[in-house]
Amino acid sequence: MGLLSPAERLRQARIELQDRGIASPDLLAPEIRQSWDRCLEAGLEPHRSPELIYAAGTQLEEARERHETTRRLALAEMHNLYHQISGSNFMIALGDPGGMVLDTITDDTFRTTADAKNIRAGGLWGELHQGTNALGLAASLRAPVTVHGPEHFFTTYGGLTCNAAPIFGPTGEIAAVLDASSDCRSRQRHTMALVKMSVRQIENGLFREAHRDHLVLIFHTRAEYLRTLSAGLLAVDGEGRVLAANRQAQFFLQGLPASPGHHFAELFRTGFHRFLDEGHRRERVRLEDHEGSSYVVAIDNLRHACPIHARKDRGTPDRQVGFIAEDPAVKAALRQVSGAAARAVPILIRGATGTGKELMARHAHAASGRTGAFVPVNCAALPESLVEAELFGYADGAFTGARRGGARGLVIEADGGTLFLDEIGDMPLPVQGSLLRLLDDWTVRPVGGGARRKVDLQLVAATNVDLGEAVGAGRFRADLFYRLNTVEVELPPLAGRSDFDAIARRLLREIDPGCAIADAALAALAGRTWPGNIRELRGVLTRLAIAVGDQGVIDTCHVDPPRAAPAPASSTLERAVIDRVVATWEQTGGNVAETARRLGVTRNTVYKKLRQR
């Protein structure tokens, strides 16, 4: 038996099932063999066509109502999954925990097949109804499973390959099962991975829905993965008691008491209320657990779930902002922005690249007391032909390549919160007109039609160009400029600020809490011109912290290292290229994509030059 290929073993198992009513254990995967055994014990016959049983219409509607939240989240993911595998002869089905099909989405090439006609809403696909099948088996095993061709108990389903995974609710119960089925000839190795990703997205949505009135900590060991499926989710109440943890959070915190009823203090070294205070001041917080692992953490529902902390911060604008503000000019800007946000009037922030315009915008959002989202938009990064659609949304079929069902748009996403339009000076003139109409009546109409919708948001714009000069040159509408600058503040460049030392020390604590900087080294840094401002300073301090390593103190020898011998003439040009890439990278705060865009090169080139520095 051991010399047989998987296909040959499966053929042999089918022969034994037909001739002897049993299959040798070593011919099948354990979960398939055990499922066949259960089917035989239930009196099912593999070569007889199974009876197709469908729930009554009222039963189906009742089941849909019971699982309304799961269905709403799942249907969105089913459409995403469909677009990933469409054209591959597929069907996607959502089943309840008992195996009743609630919804299906079918590829055009699969819709006309007999199998597709059998798998429809209301169908009962539990193991004892339809034999070994992925949808029923995944619920039984409480684990993802693939049932390929002849692994199905009934011969009639031998042409199908099915991949299914259970969707778990926040308390560990099975909420539903997601299945992707195709004919065997269209079998694709990556399908199960896509199904699992969709399931995790649905589970995270269920977690957030269940805890929308609680604090939800989103955390990961690496900042770039914070808003991905690999982030942990931990729900706690306003006193720090653990309410729930998703599977990824349990993985990160294994060995620690992360189950309901335990306390935040049993998991992390930072005090709970100190953690909340940090969360009110900045978008992301660092935490270290009692096993020594370090995480980057964002907090959802903070101001809604902890109104006491929100009120405590309201009267102290310096505490709301995530950067040092000891310079008199910056303090004055903070007071102006706080007053404007309290009155919900538009705010225009001016300043060179890297001076902290987005942080000031986030301060405006915090000072406004709004509970909606802070939605940042880089006007320069949006394709000119799509700016209006991205901002105001679009109807189904509004243009070629539009997402099926349309899109809400960033203005709607910011309803109840703050819309931050960065680099507003690069907004195309036609879109400026649409933005002016928004400021006139605060209503939005999607591109391609649809009803207008009223929005309530705080608008903050920022630019590093002279909009007055742009108006004179005809690049910016004068009427829009005068509406945006109801309150206008300007952030000074880093080289002109009186609180350079405090800024540098604060940044270094965020970068590496164990690293210090000598006063002489700080003075050497303060003497530089800093064309990239705070963003450039962060990049330089990051590089210096890495350079000193375990020494833990940045000194003048690190800031101004001994100069190497003059490079040969042949390498001078290459050195100049590397220096320019490094300088631009530091100015962008270590943003590789932005560095590549500014220099007009690929990201791979940027990575290569950074490795050569």
Secondary structure as UniProt FT lines:
FT   TURN            2..3
FT   HELIX           6..20
FT   HELIX           25..27
FT   HELIX           30..41
FT   TURN            42..43
FT   TURN            46..47
FT   HELIX           57..66
FT   HELIX           68..85
FT   TURN            86..87
FT   STRAND          90..95
FT   TURN            97..98
FT   STRAND          100..106
FT   HELIX           108..111
FT   HELIX           114..118
FT   TURN            121..122
FT   STRAND          123..124
FT   HELIX           127..130
FT   HELIX           134..141
FT   STRAND          145..148
FT   HELIX           149..151
FT   HELIX           155..157
FT   TURN            158..159
FT   STRAND          160..168
FT   TURN            170..171
FT   STRAND          174..183
FT   HELIX           184..186
FT   TURN            189..190
FT   HELIX           191..210
FT   TURN            211..213
FT   STRAND          215..220
FT   HELIX           223..225
FT   TURN            226..227
FT   TURN            229..230
FT   STRAND          232..236
FT   TURN            238..239
FT   STRAND          241..245
FT   HELIX           247..252
FT   TURN            253..255
FT   TURN            260..261
FT   HELIX           264..266
FT   HELIX           272..281
FT   STRAND          285..289
FT   TURN            290..291
FT   STRAND          294..300
FT   HELIX           302..305
FT   HELIX           307..314
FT   HELIX           317..320
FT   HELIX           328..342
FT   TURN            343..344
FT   STRAND          347..350
FT   TURN            353..354
FT   HELIX           357..368
FT   STRAND          374..378
FT   TURN            379..381
FT   HELIX           384..386
FT   HELIX           387..392
FT   TURN            396..397
FT   TURN            400..401
FT   TURN            404..405
FT   HELIX           410..413
FT   TURN            414..416
FT   STRAND          418..422
FT   HELIX           424..426
FT   HELIX           429..441
FT   STRAND          443..444
FT   STRAND          453..454
FT   STRAND          458..463
FT   HELIX           467..472
FT   TURN            473..474
FT   HELIX           478..484
FT   TURN            485..486
FT   STRAND          487..490
FT   HELIX           494..496
FT   TURN            498..499
FT   HELIX           500..511
FT   TURN            513..514
FT   STRAND          516..517
FT   HELIX           519..526
FT   TURN            531..532
FT   HELIX           533..548
FT   HELIX           549..551
FT   STRAND          553..554
FT   HELIX           556..559
FT   HELIX           569..587
FT   TURN            588..589
FT   HELIX           592..599
FT   HELIX           603..612
//
